[in-house]
Amino acid sequence: MEIKKEQVNKAYGVQVSAEENGQRVGRALLYVLYNGLHEEPFGFLEDIFVEEAYRGKGLGNQLLETAINEAKSIGCYKLIATSRFSRPQVHEWYERKGFMKHGAEFRMDLI
């Protein structure tokens, strides 16, 4: 048996950000990936962050909704979001927004 590898150039990222007075105060990264199993891509949502002074004002919701709408407009068949076990309030927030617990994430730090 032979194991082969090839570069697949079917992935890109979309950064959604919120700015006030030229300063970025919130962000979300949507990665659009093709896995070869589906014609449509899937979205991977990473690094939703709002500066502490801007939390509790709905900015995280706006960033998330913008990223979801972008994934829909691209035609993603699913959207995945991850969160550390130590952030149960974030897990509840994702569930309120329509995400469901679906599996476990496994991680290996390489550097």
MMTF fields as JSON, N, C-alpha, C and O atoms, coordinates in Angstrom:
{
  "mmtfVersion": "1.0.0",
  "mmtfProducer": "UNKNOWN",
  "numBonds": 443,
  "numAtoms": 444,
  "numGroups": 111,
  "numChains": 1,
  "numModels": 1,
  "chainsPerModel": [1],
  "groupsPerChain": [111],
  "chainIdList": ["A"],
  "bondAtomList": [4, 2, 8, 6, 12, 10, 16, 14, 20, 18, 24, 22, 28, 26, 32, 30, 36, 34, 40, 38, 44, 42, 48, 46, 52, 50, 56, 54, 60, 58, 64, 62, 68, 66, 72, 70, 76, 74, 80, 78, 84, 82, 88, 86, 92, 90, 96, 94, 100, 98, 104, 102, 108, 106, 112, 110, 116, 114, 120, 118, 124, 122, 128, 126, 132, 130, 136, 134, 140, 138, 144, 142, 148, 146, 152, 150, 156, 154, 160, 158, 164, 162, 168, 166, 172, 170, 176, 174, 180, 178, 184, 182, 188, 186, 192, 190, 196, 194, 200, 198, 204, 202, 208, 206, 212, 210, 216, 214, 220, 218, 224, 222, 228, 226, 232, 230, 236, 234, 240, 238, 244, 242, 248, 246, 252, 250, 256, 254, 260, 258, 264, 262, 268, 266, 272, 270, 276, 274, 280, 278, 284, 282, 288, 286, 292, 290, 296, 294, 300, 298, 304, 302, 308, 306, 312, 310, 316, 314, 320, 318, 324, 322, 328, 326, 332, 330, 336, 334, 340, 338, 344, 342, 348, 346, 352, 350, 356, 354, 360, 358, 364, 362, 368, 366, 372, 370, 376, 374, 380, 378, 384, 382, 388, 386, 392, 390, 396, 394, 400, 398, 404, 402, 408, 406, 412, 410, 416, 414, 420, 418, 424, 422, 428, 426, 432, 430, 436, 434, 440, 438],
  "bondOrderList": [1, 1, 1, 1, 1, 1, 1, 1, 1, 1, 1, 1, 1, 1, 1, 1, 1, 1, 1, 1, 1, 1, 1, 1, 1, 1, 1, 1, 1, 1, 1, 1, 1, 1, 1, 1, 1, 1, 1, 1, 1, 1, 1, 1, 1, 1, 1, 1, 1, 1, 1, 1, 1, 1, 1, 1, 1, 1, 1, 1, 1, 1, 1, 1, 1, 1, 1, 1, 1, 1, 1, 1, 1, 1, 1, 1, 1, 1, 1, 1, 1, 1, 1, 1, 1, 1, 1, 1, 1, 1, 1, 1, 1, 1, 1, 1, 1, 1, 1, 1, 1, 1, 1, 1, 1, 1, 1, 1, 1, 1],
  "groupList": [{"groupName": "MET", "atomNameList": ["N", "CA", "C", "O"], "elementList": ["N", "C", "C", "O"], "formalChargeList": [0, 0, 0, 0], "bondAtomList": [1, 0, 2, 1, 3, 2], "bondOrderList": [1, 1, 2], "singleLetterCode": "M", "chemCompType": "L-PEPTIDE LINKING"}, {"groupName": "GLU", "atomNameList": ["N", "CA", "C", "O"], "elementList": ["N", "C", "C", "O"], "formalChargeList": [0, 0, 0, 0], "bondAtomList": [1, 0, 2, 1, 3, 2], "bondOrderList": [1, 1, 2], "singleLetterCode": "E", "chemCompType": "L-PEPTIDE LINKING"}, {"groupName": "ILE", "atomNameList": ["N", "CA", "C", "O"], "elementList": ["N", "C", "C", "O"], "formalChargeList": [0, 0, 0, 0], "bondAtomList": [1, 0, 2, 1, 3, 2], "bondOrderList": [1, 1, 2], "singleLetterCode": "I", "chemCompType": "L-PEPTIDE LINKING"}, {"groupName": "LYS", "atomNameList": ["N", "CA", "C", "O"], "elementList": ["N", "C", "C", "O"], "formalChargeList": [0, 0, 0, 0], "bondAtomList": [1, 0, 2, 1, 3, 2], "bondOrderList": [1, 1, 2], "singleLetterCode": "K", "chemCompType": "L-PEPTIDE LINKING"}, {"groupName": "GLN", "atomNameList": ["N", "CA", "C", "O"], "elementList": ["N", "C", "C", "O"], "formalChargeList": [0, 0, 0, 0], "bondAtomList": [1, 0, 2, 1, 3, 2], "bondOrderList": [1, 1, 2], "singleLetterCode": "Q", "chemCompType": "L-PEPTIDE LINKING"}, {"groupName": "VAL", "atomNameList": ["N", "CA", "C", "O"], "elementList": ["N", "C", "C", "O"], "formalChargeList": [0, 0, 0, 0], "bondAtomList": [1, 0, 2, 1, 3, 2], "bondOrderList": [1, 1, 2], "singleLetterCode": "V", "chemCompType": "L-PEPTIDE LINKING"}, {"groupName": "ASN", "atomNameList": ["N", "CA", "C", "O"], "elementList": ["N", "C", "C", "O"], "formalChargeList": [0, 0, 0, 0], "bondAtomList": [1, 0, 2, 1, 3, 2], "bondOrderList": [1, 1, 2], "singleLetterCode": "N", "chemCompType": "L-PEPTIDE LINKING"}, {"groupName": "ALA", "atomNameList": ["N", "CA", "C", "O"], "elementList": ["N", "C", "C", "O"], "formalChargeList": [0, 0, 0, 0], "bondAtomList": [1, 0, 2, 1, 3, 2], "bondOrderList": [1, 1, 2], "singleLetterCode": "A", "chemCompType": "L-PEPTIDE LINKING"}, {"groupName": "TYR", "atomNameList": ["N", "CA", "C", "O"], "elementList": ["N", "C", "C", "O"], "formalChargeList": [0, 0, 0, 0], "bondAtomList": [1, 0, 2, 1, 3, 2], "bondOrderList": [1, 1, 2], "singleLetterCode": "Y", "chemCompType": "L-PEPTIDE LINKING"}, {"groupName": "GLY", "atomNameList": ["N", "CA", "C", "O"], "elementList": ["N", "C", "C", "O"], "formalChargeList": [0, 0, 0, 0], "bondAtomList": [1, 0, 2, 1, 3, 2], "bondOrderList": [1, 1, 2], "singleLetterCode": "G", "chemCompType": "PEPTIDE LINKING"}, {"groupName": "SER", "atomNameList": ["N", "CA", "C", "O"], "elementList": ["N", "C", "C", "O"], "formalChargeList": [0, 0, 0, 0], "bondAtomList": [1, 0, 2, 1, 3, 2], "bondOrderList": [1, 1, 2], "singleLetterCode": "S", "chemCompType": "L-PEPTIDE LINKING"}, {"groupName": "ARG", "atomNameList": ["N", "CA", "C", "O"], "elementList": ["N", "C", "C", "O"], "formalChargeList": [0, 0, 0, 0], "bondAtomList": [1, 0, 2, 1, 3, 2], "bondOrderList": [1, 1, 2], "singleLetterCode": "R", "chemCompType": "L-PEPTIDE LINKING"}, {"groupName": "LEU", "atomNameList": ["N", "CA", "C", "O"], "elementList": ["N", "C", "C", "O"], "formalChargeList": [0, 0, 0, 0], "bondAtomList": [1, 0, 2, 1, 3, 2], "bondOrderList": [1, 1, 2], "singleLetterCode": "L", "chemCompType": "L-PEPTIDE LINKING"}, {"groupName": "HIS", "atomNameList": ["N", "CA", "C", "O"], "elementList": ["N", "C", "C", "O"], "formalChargeList": [0, 0, 0, 0], "bondAtomList": [1, 0, 2, 1, 3, 2], "bondOrderList": [1, 1, 2], "singleLetterCode": "H", "chemCompType": "L-PEPTIDE LINKING"}, {"groupName": "PRO", "atomNameList": ["N", "CA", "C", "O"], "elementList": ["N", "C", "C", "O"], "formalChargeList": [0, 0, 0, 0], "bondAtomList": [1, 0, 2, 1, 3, 2], "bondOrderList": [1, 1, 2], "singleLetterCode": "P", "chemCompType": "L-PEPTIDE LINKING"}, {"groupName": "PHE", "atomNameList": ["N", "CA", "C", "O"], "elementList": ["N", "C", "C", "O"], "formalChargeList": [0, 0, 0, 0], "bondAtomList": [1, 0, 2, 1, 3, 2], "bondOrderList": [1, 1, 2], "singleLetterCode": "F", "chemCompType": "L-PEPTIDE LINKING"}, {"groupName": "ASP", "atomNameList": ["N", "CA", "C", "O"], "elementList": ["N", "C", "C", "O"], "formalChargeList": [0, 0, 0, 0], "bondAtomList": [1, 0, 2, 1, 3, 2], "bondOrderList": [1, 1, 2], "singleLetterCode": "D", "chemCompType": "L-PEPTIDE LINKING"}, {"groupName": "THR", "atomNameList": ["N", "CA", "C", "O"], "elementList": ["N", "C", "C", "O"], "formalChargeList": [0, 0, 0, 0], "bondAtomList": [1, 0, 2, 1, 3, 2], "bondOrderList": [1, 1, 2], "singleLetterCode": "T", "chemCompType": "L-PEPTIDE LINKING"}, {"groupName": "CYS", "atomNameList": ["N", "CA", "C", "O"], "elementList": ["N", "C", "C", "O"], "formalChargeList": [0, 0, 0, 0], "bondAtomList": [1, 0, 2, 1, 3, 2], "bondOrderList": [1, 1, 2], "singleLetterCode": "C", "chemCompType": "L-PEPTIDE LINKING"}, {"groupName": "TRP", "atomNameList": ["N", "CA", "C", "O"], "elementList": ["N", "C", "C", "O"], "formalChargeList": [0, 0, 0, 0], "bondAtomList": [1, 0, 2, 1, 3, 2], "bondOrderList": [1, 1, 2], "singleLetterCode": "W", "chemCompType": "L-PEPTIDE LINKING"}],
  "groupTypeList": [0, 1, 2, 3, 3, 1, 4, 5, 6, 3, 7, 8, 9, 5, 4, 5, 10, 7, 1, 1, 6, 9, 4, 11, 5, 9, 11, 7, 12, 12, 8, 5, 12, 8, 6, 9, 12, 13, 1, 1, 14, 15, 9, 15, 12, 1, 16, 2, 15, 5, 1, 1, 7, 8, 11, 9, 3, 9, 12, 9, 6, 4, 12, 12, 1, 17, 7, 2, 6, 1, 7, 3, 10, 2, 9, 18, 8, 3, 12, 2, 7, 17, 10, 11, 15, 10, 11, 14, 4, 5, 13, 1, 19, 8, 1, 11, 3, 9, 15, 0, 3, 13, 9, 7, 1, 15, 11, 0, 16, 12, 2],
  "groupIdList": [1, 2, 3, 4, 5, 6, 7, 8, 9, 10, 11, 12, 13, 14, 15, 16, 17, 18, 19, 20, 21, 22, 23, 24, 25, 26, 27, 28, 29, 30, 31, 32, 33, 34, 35, 36, 37, 38, 39, 40, 41, 42, 43, 44, 45, 46, 47, 48, 49, 50, 51, 52, 53, 54, 55, 56, 57, 58, 59, 60, 61, 62, 63, 64, 65, 66, 67, 68, 69, 70, 71, 72, 73, 74, 75, 76, 77, 78, 79, 80, 81, 82, 83, 84, 85, 86, 87, 88, 89, 90, 91, 92, 93, 94, 95, 96, 97, 98, 99, 100, 101, 102, 103, 104, 105, 106, 107, 108, 109, 110, 111],
  "secStructList": [7, 7, 7, 7, 7, 7, 7, 7, 7, 7, 3, 3, 3, 3, 3, 3, 3, 3, 3, 3, 6, 6, 3, 3, 3, 3, 3, 3, 3, 3, 3, 3, 3, 7, 7, 1, 1, 1, 1, 1, 7, 3, 3, 3, 3, 3, 3, 3, 3, 3, 7, 4, 4, 4, 6, 6, 1, 1, 2, 2, 2, 2, 2, 2, 2, 2, 2, 2, 2, 2, 2, 2, 2, 2, 6, 7, 1, 7, 3, 3, 3, 7, 7, 7, 6, 6, 7, 2, 2, 2, 2, 2, 2, 2, 2, 2, 6, 6, 7, 7, 7, 7, 7, 7, 7, 7, 7, 7, 7, 7, 7],
  "xCoordList": [0.847, 0.0, 0.894, 1.943, 0.455, 1.193, 0.335, -0.841, 0.919, 0.235, 0.704, 1.903, -0.245, 0.085, -0.454, -1.363, 0.108, -0.427, -0.43, 0.409, -1.377, -1.452, -2.002, -2.804, -1.565, -2.047, -3.422, -3.642, -4.329, -5.671, -5.822, -5.684, -6.098, -6.201, -7.647, -8.024, -8.439, -9.846, -10.179, -10.969, -9.588, -9.882, -9.509, -8.56, -10.265, -9.938, -10.62, -11.489, -10.222, -10.784, -11.449, -11.059, -12.459, -13.153, -13.092, -13.57, -12.514, -12.47, -13.609, -13.782, -14.371, -15.451, -14.95, -14.529, -14.995, -14.489, -15.39, -16.129, -15.303, -16.022, -14.985, -14.044, -15.165, -14.22, -14.961, -16.106, -14.275, -14.776, -13.594, -12.554, -13.772, -12.721, -11.404, -10.326, -11.51, -10.325, -9.671, -8.657, -10.227, -9.684, -10.569, -11.793, -9.955, -10.726, -11.095, -10.226, -12.398, -12.874, -13.513, -13.871, -13.652, -14.209, -13.876, -13.644, -13.856, -13.518, -14.07, -14.366, -14.191, -14.525, -13.876, -13.829, -13.38, -12.786, -13.627, -13.907, -14.021, -14.754, -13.84, -13.451, -13.501, -12.718, -13.682, -14.57, -13.506, -14.352, -13.496, -12.469, -13.929, -13.12, -13.913, -15.116, -13.237, -13.809, -13.13, -11.904, -13.921, -13.321, -13.401, -12.93, -13.973, -14.061, -15.224, -15.533, -15.876, -17.031, -18.332, -19.315, -18.326, -19.497, -19.079, -17.935, -20.006, -19.731, -19.641, -18.847, -20.472, -20.511, -19.406, -18.992, -18.937, -17.935, -18.594, -19.818, -17.768, -18.262, -17.511, -16.42, -18.106, -17.494, -16.951, -17.557, -15.822, -15.21, -15.04, -14.291, -15.728, -15.733, -14.697, -14.697, -13.823, -12.702, -12.512, -12.74, -12.105, -11.594, -12.62, -12.323, -13.826, -14.761, -14.288, -14.141, -14.057, -13.512, -14.045, -14.119, -14.419, -14.844, -14.016, -13.91, -13.437, -12.675, -13.571, -14.766, -12.987, -13.753, -14.663, -15.796, -14.194, -14.992, -16.242, -17.154, -16.3, -17.421, -18.326, -19.285, -18.027, -18.833, -20.166, -20.293, -21.162, -22.475, -23.341, -24.398, -22.9, -23.643, -24.173, -24.669, -24.062, -24.588, -23.612, -23.971, -22.391, -21.418, -21.042, -20.906, -20.873, -20.576, -21.684, -21.424, -22.935, -24.079, -24.033, -24.301, -23.696, -23.619, -22.514, -22.701, -21.363, -20.259, -20.648, -20.398, -21.259, -21.677, -22.712, -22.598, -23.729, -24.773, -24.188, -24.599, -23.245, -22.608, -21.845, -21.915, -21.117, -20.372, -21.322, -21.058, -22.42, -23.403, -23.995, -24.093, -24.385, -24.969, -23.969, -24.347, -22.71, -21.673, -21.535, -21.445, -21.519, -21.429, -22.628, -22.482, -23.803, -25.001, -24.893, -25.223, -24.435, -24.362, -23.332, -23.481, -22.303, -21.284, -21.828, -21.374, -22.801, -23.388, -22.825, -22.88, -22.282, -21.756, -22.88, -23.988, -22.585, -23.607, -23.647, -24.63, -22.582, -22.583, -21.588, -20.719, -21.747, -20.852, -20.433, -21.275, -19.145, -18.592, -17.983, -17.276, -18.254, -17.631, -17.042, -17.644, -15.893, -15.274, -15.098, -15.046, -15.008, -14.803, -14.159, -14.443, -13.305, -12.637, -13.641, -14.666, -13.331, -14.177, -14.344, -15.365, -13.368, -13.39, -14.324, -14.386, -15.051, -15.924, -17.389, -17.966, -18.009, -19.401, -20.373, -21.374, -20.103, -21.009, -20.976, -21.986, -19.845, -19.741, -20.505, -21.167, -20.421, -21.155, -22.657, -23.366, -23.134, -24.561, -24.958, -26.041, -24.084, -24.34, -24.475, -25.419, -23.546, -23.643, -24.946, -25.596, -25.33, -26.575, -27.784, -28.72, -27.781, -28.896, -28.967, -30.044, -27.844, -27.787, -28.092, -28.059, -28.39, -28.805, -27.779, -28.061, -26.604, -25.615, -25.996, -26.659, -25.578, -25.825, -24.515, -23.624, -24.425, -23.245, -23.301, -24.319, -22.186, -22.225, -21.096, -21.186, -20.065, -18.946, -17.886, -18.142, -16.718, -15.593, -14.507, -14.338, -13.796, -12.663, -11.4, -11.262, -10.489, -9.22, -8.131, -8.164, -7.175, -6.158, -4.771, -4.556, -3.848, -2.441, -1.664, -1.663, -1.01, -0.191, 1.105, 1.79, 1.438, 2.617, 3.793, 4.923, 3.539, 4.662, 4.457, 5.285],
  "yCoordList": [-1.167, 0.0, 1.231, 1.263, 2.233, 3.485, 4.623, 4.734, 5.458, 6.644, 7.828, 8.08, 8.547, 9.708, 10.965, 10.909, 12.082, 13.357, 14.33, 14.256, 15.231, 16.275, 17.529, 17.46, 18.653, 19.915, 20.225, 20.121, 20.602, 20.97, 22.465, 22.922, 23.207, 24.665, 25.12, 26.107, 24.411, 24.763, 25.13, 24.451, 26.177, 26.681, 28.154, 28.587, 28.909, 30.317, 30.803, 30.127, 31.966, 32.527, 33.869, 34.62, 34.148, 35.435, 35.984, 35.342, 37.154, 37.778, 38.777, 39.652, 38.635, 39.559, 40.36, 39.783, 41.674, 42.462, 43.66, 44.121, 44.139, 45.338, 46.362, 46.049, 47.582, 48.644, 49.845, 50.124, 50.541, 51.807, 52.774, 52.482, 53.915, 54.929, 54.358, 54.693, 53.498, 52.934, 51.795, 51.257, 51.423, 50.337, 49.107, 49.206, 47.95, 46.711, 46.309, 46.154, 46.139, 45.804, 44.414, 43.937, 43.774, 42.429, 41.776, 42.444, 40.435, 39.715, 38.29, 37.736, 37.736, 36.323, 35.882, 36.645, 34.669, 34.123, 32.958, 32.02, 33.031, 31.957, 31.345, 32.009, 30.085, 29.362, 28.549, 27.879, 28.611, 27.879, 26.763, 27.017, 25.525, 24.357, 23.38, 23.202, 22.768, 21.714, 20.411, 20.347, 19.372, 18.117, 16.989, 15.887, 17.227, 16.186, 15.235, 14.466, 15.255, 14.39, 15.034, 14.347, 16.343, 17.116, 18.114, 18.568, 18.443, 19.491, 20.847, 21.704, 21.025, 22.286, 22.316, 21.267, 23.494, 23.602, 23.545, 23.603, 23.433, 23.623, 24.787, 25.144, 25.375, 26.502, 26.098, 25.296, 26.65, 26.435, 27.804, 28.644, 28.018, 29.303, 29.285, 28.391, 30.271, 30.292, 31.695, 32.683, 31.771, 33.014, 34.149, 35.269, 33.86, 34.959, 35.634, 34.989, 36.918, 37.65, 39.068, 39.718, 39.546, 40.931, 41.496, 40.88, 42.663, 43.326, 43.502, 43.769, 43.35, 43.335, 44.552, 44.413, 45.716, 46.938, 46.942, 47.733, 46.079, 46.058, 44.841, 44.65, 44.033, 42.829, 43.189, 44.209, 42.32, 42.52, 43.518, 43.915, 43.926, 44.925, 44.362, 45.107, 43.04, 42.42, 42.331, 41.848, 42.785, 42.773, 41.347, 41.057, 40.46, 39.062, 38.441, 37.687, 38.763, 38.264, 38.767, 38.01, 40.035, 40.598, 39.936, 39.626, 39.721, 39.059, 37.639, 37.207, 36.918, 35.548, 35.507, 34.7, 36.369, 36.389, 36.738, 36.169, 37.656, 38.015, 36.824, 36.553, 36.11, 34.929, 33.83, 33.184, 33.614, 32.601, 32.973, 32.131, 34.221, 34.656, 34.541, 34.202, 34.816, 34.663, 33.196, 32.882, 32.308, 30.872, 30.412, 29.619, 30.912, 30.565, 31.09, 30.382, 32.323, 32.917, 32.208, 32.162, 31.662, 30.909, 29.547, 28.955, 29.045, 27.743, 26.626, 25.46, 26.966, 25.939, 25.001, 25.444, 23.703, 22.747, 22.578, 22.074, 22.999, 22.988, 24.036, 24.493, 24.397, 25.353, 24.757, 24.376, 24.682, 24.115, 25.236, 26.091, 25.236, 26.17, 25.356, 24.38, 25.751, 25.042, 25.987, 27.208, 25.393, 26.17, 25.268, 24.072, 25.838, 25.065, 24.591, 25.232, 23.462, 22.933, 23.942, 23.931, 24.802, 25.744, 26.929, 27.83, 26.943, 28.083, 27.677, 27.864, 27.126, 26.659, 27.76, 27.481, 29.013, 30.102, 30.322, 30.707, 30.086, 30.198, 29.05, 29.25, 27.857, 26.702, 26.981, 26.704, 27.533, 27.868, 28.914, 28.841, 29.884, 30.934, 30.316, 30.632, 29.443, 28.778, 28.0, 28.038, 27.296, 26.525, 27.438, 27.108, 28.586, 29.542, 30.063, 30.429, 30.1, 30.601, 29.521, 29.792, 28.298, 27.25, 26.165, 25.219, 26.278, 25.21, 24.075, 24.298, 22.86, 21.728, 20.996, 20.955, 20.424, 19.607, 18.392, 17.705, 18.139, 17.09, 16.072, 14.979, 16.398, 15.472, 16.07, 17.004, 15.529, 16.001, 16.504, 15.995, 17.494, 17.984, 17.399, 17.369, 16.939, 16.415, 17.315, 17.733, 17.604, 18.582, 18.028, 17.319, 18.372, 18.068, 19.347, 19.851, 19.871, 21.064, 20.663, 19.741, 21.344, 20.989, 21.92, 21.597, 23.064, 23.961, 24.52, 25.295],
  "zCoordList": [0.0, 0.0, 0.0, 0.643, -0.73, -0.82, -0.297, -0.643, 0.526, 1.037, 0.207, 0.09, -0.363, -1.189, -0.534, 0.294, -0.908, -0.447, -1.606, -2.503, -1.575, -2.584, -1.924, -0.993, -2.413, -1.871, -2.457, -3.664, -1.582, -1.995, -1.74, -0.605, -2.766, -2.647, -2.585, -3.216, -1.839, -1.72, -0.278, 0.379, 0.189, 1.528, 1.566, 0.913, 2.336, 2.531, 3.798, 4.35, 4.246, 5.462, 5.207, 4.314, 6.013, 5.983, 7.403, 8.338, 7.566, 8.886, 9.009, 8.161, 10.06, 10.383, 11.585, 12.588, 11.483, 12.608, 12.875, 12.005, 14.092, 14.517, 14.937, 15.667, 14.472, 14.8, 15.366, 15.011, 16.252, 16.765, 16.805, 17.396, 16.174, 16.097, 15.567, 16.058, 14.567, 13.94, 14.71, 14.266, 15.846, 16.655, 16.523, 16.615, 16.307, 16.256, 17.674, 18.532, 17.917, 19.258, 19.316, 20.392, 18.168, 18.113, 16.795, 15.788, 16.818, 15.589, 15.63, 16.689, 14.453, 14.279, 12.979, 12.015, 12.948, 11.734, 11.248, 11.994, 10.0, 9.35, 8.306, 7.345, 8.495, 7.495, 6.656, 7.184, 5.358, 4.417, 3.837, 3.207, 4.056, 3.703, 2.843, 3.03, 1.925, 1.088, 1.477, 1.557, 1.72, 2.16, 1.142, 1.42, -0.009, -1.02, -0.828, -1.739, 0.31, 0.552, 0.098, -0.18, 0.027, -0.373, -1.447, -1.478, -2.313, -3.282, -2.602, -2.989, -1.577, -0.86, 0.196, 0.691, 0.537, 1.595, 2.972, 3.093, 3.996, 5.352, 5.966, 5.522, 6.994, 7.667, 9.021, 9.732, 9.367, 10.672, 11.312, 10.813, 12.402, 13.077, 14.189, 15.035, 14.183, 15.105, 15.654, 14.956, 16.871, 17.446, 17.481, 17.065, 17.976, 18.231, 19.511, 20.549, 19.425, 20.565, 20.565, 19.522, 21.754, 21.946, 23.1, 24.161, 22.885, 23.947, 25.168, 25.041, 26.335, 27.581, 27.75, 28.211, 27.393, 27.559, 26.681, 26.92, 25.677, 24.733, 24.931, 24.183, 25.92, 26.168, 26.814, 27.491, 26.585, 27.179, 26.433, 26.923, 25.249, 24.472, 23.148, 22.302, 22.979, 21.772, 20.618, 19.544, 20.815, 19.718, 19.316, 18.128, 20.29, 19.977, 19.149, 18.21, 19.505, 18.735, 17.293, 16.361, 17.112, 15.764, 14.953, 13.777, 15.582, 14.879, 14.486, 13.36, 15.418, 15.132, 14.026, 13.103, 14.101, 13.07, 11.701, 10.689, 11.662, 10.394, 9.83, 8.631, 10.687, 10.233, 9.757, 8.744, 10.476, 10.063, 8.709, 7.817, 8.559, 7.286, 6.144, 5.023, 6.415, 5.392, 4.988, 3.801, 5.966, 5.67, 4.843, 3.914, 5.186, 4.403, 2.979, 2.027, 2.83, 1.485, 0.611, -0.61, 1.221, 0.482, 0.089, -0.89, 0.847, 0.556, 1.415, 1.025, 2.585, 3.484, 3.919, 4.221, 3.948, 4.363, 5.879, 6.423, 6.564, 8.03, 8.514, 7.772, 9.779, 10.416, 11.751, 12.564, 11.966, 13.194, 14.023, 13.491, 15.319, 16.242, 17.394, 17.842, 17.858, 18.97, 20.152, 19.998, 21.326, 22.542, 23.583, 23.642, 24.388, 25.447, 26.499, 26.728, 27.133, 28.198, 29.33, 30.017, 29.53, 30.648, 30.423, 31.26, 29.307, 28.986, 28.845, 27.774, 29.891, 29.765, 29.37, 28.71, 29.758, 29.377, 27.871, 27.281, 27.249, 25.789, 25.136, 24.118, 25.706, 25.166, 25.193, 24.225, 26.31, 26.425, 25.395, 24.816, 25.169, 24.173, 22.784, 22.059, 22.404, 21.1, 20.977, 19.932, 22.036, 21.992, 21.849, 21.121, 22.533, 22.382, 20.953, 20.481, 20.268, 18.893, 17.863, 16.663, 18.31, 17.393, 17.13, 16.394, 17.71, 17.569, 18.51, 19.523, 18.177, 19.047, 19.306, 18.458, 20.49, 20.799, 19.887, 19.802, 19.206, 18.191, 18.337, 17.778, 19.057, 19.175, 20.071, 20.832, 19.971, 20.768, 19.819, 18.711, 20.276, 19.51, 20.125, 21.348, 19.297, 19.765, 19.222, 18.064, 20.067, 19.708, 20.005, 20.987, 19.133, 19.352, 19.09, 17.967, 20.102, 19.918, 19.221, 19.664, 18.146, 17.357, 17.586, 17.219, 18.186, 18.53, 19.909, 20.39]
}
